[in-house]
Amino acid sequence: MSTHVHIVGTGLIGTSLGIALSHNGFRVSLADPSPTAVRLARDLQAGEVADDETSAPDVVVVAAPPDVTARVVVDVLDRWPDAVVTDVASVKESVLRVVLDSGADASRYVGSHPMAGRERSGAAAARADLFDGRAWVIVPHEGSTDAAVRRVREVALAVGSAVRVMPAHEHDEAVAAVSHVPQLAASIVAACLRELPESAVGLAGQGLRDVTRIAASDPRLWTQILAGNAPAVRDVLRLVRDQVDDVVGALDALVDADGDGSLGTLSRVLEAGNLGHARIPGKHGAAPAAYEVVSVVVPDEAGALARLLTDVGEAGINLEDLHLEHGLGQAVGVAEISVVPASVEPLRAELARLGWRVHD
Amino acid sequence: MSTHVHIVGTGLIGTSLGIALSHNGFRVSLADPSPTAVRLARDLQAGEVADDETSAPDVVVVAAPPDVTARVVVDVLDRWPDAVVTDVASVKESVLRVVLDSGADASRYVGSHPMAGRERSGAAAARADLFDGRAWVIVPHEGSTDAAVRRVREVALAVGSAVRVMPAHEHDEAVAAVSHVPQLAASIVAACLRELPESAVGLAGQGLRDVTRIAASDPRLWTQILAGNAPAVRDVLRLVRDQVDDVVGALDALVDADGDGSLGTLSRVLEAGNLGHARIPGKHGAAPAAYEVVSVVVPDEAGALARLLTDVGEAGINLEDLHLEHGLGQAVGVAEISVVPASVEPLRAELARLGWRVHD
């Protein structure tokens, strides 16, 4: 018999999860304080609307707003004494503390956090592939059973997530740096645009768009998230403040004094950014590896790239990554072939021998 | 007879400009202190390598690093007494000042700034469509002739840019907010990732990737840009610091005191971010015509990617860009094929028919 998952809260995360689980053979029932929201989720094929006839679920996923999550978790632990309960809130320590203090049977509670979201909210923004390839953090605690952890893992794996297991406090410190402070930075940079003349915002380019994309996020939701993770966010934000102070000081010295050492300060901040950026894993969860790039000029003719890749393969060299730069209307492009360092010279030699134009 | 544009500096901007102008019927000659760089630009069809025989140009575009731009502008004004000279540096007031103070014939100098760039540098990253649909700011000064402004405008329009005309100081204040401070924010957020445990950076999602994408930018180049625009960058960065201080204060109050008013402070910063973000013009008319991406699962076997590209070519569809995501130790990778929107459905259908696993 298929696992029955009951989802409380049919916003972006709850509805996306319902769609993905239904699609993968789970039985899904849905609840939300808003009858409109739950019907929209049902129409999007996220599952059936739960009513008094609905049987007891195997797993309950609480996908409610962060500031009511803990209370709802306690309620459902009491209501279904055999169900495993998880939640998807972005902050884990504070939820866990309320549940442990509540007197409810916390052995069946295992918090979790799918690292998936969009700058849009609500069921209408739901996507079946929202969790595909994303991390889903599971935070067991001392009192949770292995069986409960397994149930939550089953749900996360079913929707294509990569499961990570860590303690709640470790999770909260991590998301302060990789999610909560970046949100604040995007909001603050965007806030500086409010008073600009129209001609100035007209100069916005892709860099600004990327930096500020998540500044469009829901302020109510994010106020709850930031407040719920205040200690960890504050620690990282103090690091940000120290660096901003350093840069303001360096710029002051350039404007008002002789600027001695200022370029060094600016350069150090930018280089630290390079180093931090290099630690971010690739899109599909791969750790960045130390590949080297061989650039090859590729004519814009049918089959040229396929021919190049065939030549690479026949040279017995394993292509690790490939990026094609191909401008509109350009007669040639550049194929950037990533290989392990030991393969760089053999590949360059072989491709040059075959008549390809190879560059550093 | 076609206009002869001489480009000094064959990095990303100079090479991209050479390719785009050559393609549009301009005669382009190229110079760079590095013989390797100028030959790569020539191989990418950016123009001919200039030598002693090369005739005097109609327009000179100085695409040198920011800290030598002013000096090179003065040199070429003296060298070619009939040429109009422009530069593409990201900061305009400081270049103008040096040129005016130099005693060179500044009436033929009109500074400009194509708002196009990438987080990568060098000729190998050049693209013919780099300027397409992007703003190209032209900054006339009191002594520049209308004829000189027209020449620079001709170059900008030829490569598809949207010309904006404004005084140098207005340009510098605008880019401090829409480009220079966002760069610092991205670098500083990324810098906070340096000391994180591996398990923490493993939780990075698309939000962090977007906020920090430009943190991969060249520190040498950006040190020069920030130093060159120190007064304007400092003014905006002080606004950033005030907001960071407000948020740190609110988080302090939540952690150490009763948190009265803290949620209001957090919410105001996030809402200000919403408002600022809403002012950023849409991609239309600003960024290059967006391609759409078709993602195809590629087995990690010799020749699989070559086979896929052969199939794309035989489907008669023009591949505009290609990125291969290839996770370490993963049995499959994902090829992200960029095509014009009209080709998305035909390509998906044809690849699915041939047995490829195609995703949104």
Interface residues (C-beta under 8 A of the other chain):
Chain A: M115 A116 G117 D129 R134 A135 V137 R164 M166 E170 H171 E173 A174 V175 A177 V178 S179 V181 P182 Q183 L184 A185 A186 S187 I188 V189 A190 A191 C192 L193 R194 L196 P197 S199 A200 V201 G202 L203 A204 G205 Q206 G207 L208 R209 D210 V211 T212 R213 I214 A215 A216 S217 P219 R220 W222 T223 L226 A227 A230 P231 V233 R234 V236 L237 R238 L239 V240 R241 Q243 V244 D245 V247 V248 L251 D252 L254 V255 G259 S262 L263 L266 S267 V269 L270 E271 A272 G273 N274 L275 G276 H277 A278 R279 I280 P281 G282 K283 H284 G285 A286 A287 A289 S295 V297 A302 G303 L305 A306 R307 L309 T310 G313 L319 E320 D321 L322 H323 L324 E325 H326 G327 L328 G329 Q330 A331 V332 V334 E336 R357 H359 D360
Chain B: S16 I19 H23 T36 L40 D43 L44 Q45 M115 A116 G117 E119 A124 A125 A126 R127 A128 D129 L130 D132 R134 A135 V137 R164 M166 E170 H171 E173 A174 V175 A177 V178 S179 V181 P182 Q183 L184 A185 A186 S187 I188 V189 A190 A191 C192 L193 R194 L196 P197 S199 A200 V201 G202 L203 A204 G205 Q206 G207 L208 R209 D210 V211 T212 R213 I214 A215 A216 S217 P219 R220 W222 T223 L226 A227 A230 P231 V233 R234 V236 L237 R238 L239 V240 R241 Q243 V244 D245 V247 V248 L251 D252 L254 V255 G259 S262 L263 L266 S267 V269 L270 E271 A272 G273 N274 L275 G276 H277 A278 R279 I280 P281 K283 A286 A287 P288 A289 A302 G303 L305 A306 R307 L309 T310 G313 L319 E320 D321 L322 H323 L324 E325 H326 G327 L328 G329 Q330 G333 V334 H359 D360
